């Protein structure tokens, strides 16, 4: 969570909700700070790909959109 280049947009609202931290039901503040810098940020749909846990036990596919551009905070 240091550059926002892994920004993805979760296409399905229910998938977005499922990906939220089960404890707080919201995106952590440090991730939101990075998303504020992301190109194409979409409220309640954007996540950092590095924070999405992918397992082989997922019962349905996860549809995401990778923005056509990125803000590289290191440059």
Backbone as numpy.savetxt, mean C-alpha at the origin, in Angstrom:
# Nx Ny Nz CAx CAy CAz Cx Cy Cz
10.25 0.97 4.39 9.42 2.15 4.39 10.29 3.40 4.39
11.14 3.51 3.40 12.00 4.69 3.40 12.02 5.44 2.08
11.25 4.99 1.07 11.39 5.69 -0.21 10.08 5.85 -0.97
9.06 5.12 -0.68 7.73 5.14 -1.32 7.71 4.64 -2.76
8.80 4.07 -3.26 8.80 3.56 -4.63 8.02 2.25 -4.76
7.66 1.63 -3.66 6.89 0.39 -3.72 5.39 0.66 -3.58
4.98 1.91 -3.77 3.57 2.30 -3.66 2.71 1.51 -4.64
1.64 0.91 -4.13 0.67 0.21 -4.97 -0.73 0.68 -4.58
-1.66 0.52 -5.51 -3.06 0.86 -5.26 -3.85 -0.44 -5.25
-4.54 -0.69 -4.15 -5.35 -1.89 -4.00 -6.66 -1.64 -4.74
-6.95 -2.47 -5.76 -8.10 -2.23 -6.62 -9.44 -2.46 -5.92
-9.51 -3.39 -5.00 -10.77 -3.76 -4.36 -10.79 -3.24 -2.92
-11.84 -2.50 -2.57 -11.93 -1.91 -1.23 -11.90 -2.96 -0.12
-12.55 -4.09 -0.34 -12.56 -5.15 0.68 -11.15 -5.71 0.88
-10.38 -5.84 -0.20 -8.99 -6.29 -0.06 -8.18 -5.28 0.73
-8.40 -4.00 0.48 -7.69 -2.94 1.21 -7.97 -3.08 2.71
-9.22 -3.26 3.06 -9.60 -3.38 4.47 -8.94 -4.61 5.10
-8.91 -5.71 4.38 -8.29 -6.93 4.91 -6.79 -6.77 5.13
-6.15 -5.93 4.33 -4.71 -5.74 4.44 -4.30 -4.81 5.58
-5.26 -4.10 6.13 -4.94 -3.19 7.22 -4.46 -3.96 8.44
-3.68 -3.28 9.23 -3.20 -3.86 10.47 -4.39 -4.30 11.31
-4.52 -5.59 11.59 -5.67 -6.12 12.32 -5.82 -5.50 13.70
-4.74 -5.04 14.26 -4.78 -4.48 15.61 -5.43 -3.09 15.63
-5.03 -2.23 14.69 -5.50 -0.85 14.74 -6.53 -0.53 13.67
-6.67 -1.37 12.66 -7.57 -1.14 11.53 -7.25 0.16 10.79
-6.00 0.56 10.81 -5.58 1.73 10.07 -4.12 1.57 9.66
-3.71 2.35 8.68 -2.33 2.34 8.24 -1.50 3.06 9.29
-0.36 2.49 9.66 0.49 3.12 10.67 0.98 4.48 10.19
1.24 5.35 11.13 1.63 6.73 10.83 2.89 6.81 9.97
3.87 5.97 10.23 5.11 6.01 9.45 4.84 5.65 7.99
3.92 4.70 7.74 3.56 4.36 6.36 2.80 5.52 5.71
1.91 6.16 6.45 1.17 7.31 5.91 2.12 8.44 5.54
3.17 8.65 6.34 4.15 9.68 6.02 4.81 9.41 4.68
5.12 8.15 4.40 5.72 7.79 3.12 4.70 7.89 1.99
3.45 7.49 2.25 2.42 7.56 1.22 2.13 9.01 0.83
2.31 9.94 1.76 2.14 11.36 1.44 3.10 11.79 0.34
4.21 11.11 0.21 5.23 11.43 -0.80 5.04 10.65 -2.10
4.13 9.70 -2.10 3.97 8.79 -3.24 3.22 9.46 -4.38
3.69 9.22 -5.61 3.01 9.72 -6.79 1.73 8.91 -6.98
0.61 9.58 -7.21 -0.65 8.89 -7.47 -1.34 8.36 -6.23
-0.99 8.90 -5.07 -1.61 8.46 -3.82 -3.13 8.53 -3.93
-3.80 7.46 -3.51 -5.26 7.40 -3.51 -5.72 7.02 -2.11
-6.46 7.92 -1.48 -6.90 7.69 -0.11 -7.73 6.42 -0.01
-7.48 5.64 1.03 -8.16 4.38 1.31 -7.96 3.32 0.23
-6.91 3.46 -0.57 -6.56 2.44 -1.56 -5.05 2.23 -1.65
-4.29 3.24 -1.28 -2.83 3.17 -1.42 -2.18 2.48 -0.23
-1.20 1.66 -0.54 -0.36 1.02 0.48 1.06 0.95 -0.06
2.01 0.75 0.83 3.37 0.47 0.42 3.48 -1.04 0.26
3.90 -1.48 -0.91 4.01 -2.90 -1.18 4.89 -3.63 -0.19
5.89 -2.94 0.35 6.80 -3.58 1.31 6.10 -3.89 2.64
4.90 -3.37 2.85 4.15 -3.64 4.07 3.04 -4.66 3.89
2.88 -5.18 2.68 1.84 -6.17 2.42 2.44 -7.55 2.60
1.85 -8.32 3.50 2.31 -9.69 3.73 1.57 -10.62 2.77
2.33 -11.31 1.95 1.77 -12.23 0.98 2.05 -13.65 1.45
1.00 -14.46 1.48 1.16 -15.85 1.88 0.59 -16.75 0.79
1.02 -17.97 0.76 0.51 -18.91 -0.24 -0.89 -19.40 0.10
-1.40 -19.03 1.28 -2.70 -19.51 1.72 -3.83 -18.54 1.38
-3.55 -17.50 0.64 -4.61 -16.55 0.27 -5.61 -17.24 -0.65
-6.90 -17.17 -0.31 -7.93 -17.90 -1.05 -8.37 -17.20 -2.33
-8.18 -15.89 -2.42 -8.56 -15.18 -3.64 -7.41 -14.27 -4.07
-7.30 -14.02 -5.37 -6.19 -13.18 -5.84 -6.33 -11.73 -5.37
-5.21 -11.08 -5.24 -5.17 -9.69 -4.84 -4.87 -8.86 -6.09
-5.81 -7.99 -6.46 -5.61 -7.14 -7.63 -5.06 -5.80 -7.19
-3.91 -5.44 -7.74 -3.28 -4.16 -7.43 -2.93 -3.43 -8.71
-2.78 -2.13 -8.60 -2.31 -1.32 -9.71 -1.00 -0.67 -9.27
-0.01 -0.77 -10.12 1.26 -0.09 -9.86 1.19 1.24 -10.60
1.32 2.36 -9.89 1.25 3.67 -10.55 2.26 3.78 -11.68
1.90 4.54 -12.70 2.77 4.66 -13.88 4.05 5.43 -13.60
4.08 6.18 -12.50 5.28 6.93 -12.12 5.54 6.70 -10.64
6.70 7.11 -10.19 7.05 6.98 -8.77 7.88 8.18 -8.36
7.73 8.57 -7.12 8.60 9.57 -6.52 9.68 8.84 -5.75
10.91 8.96 -6.18 12.02 8.32 -5.48 12.59 9.32 -4.50
12.27 9.12 -3.23 12.66 10.08 -2.19 14.16 10.12 -1.93
14.90 9.18 -2.50 16.35 9.17 -2.28 17.09 10.04 -3.28
16.43 10.43 -4.34 17.08 11.28 -5.36 16.72 12.73 -5.17
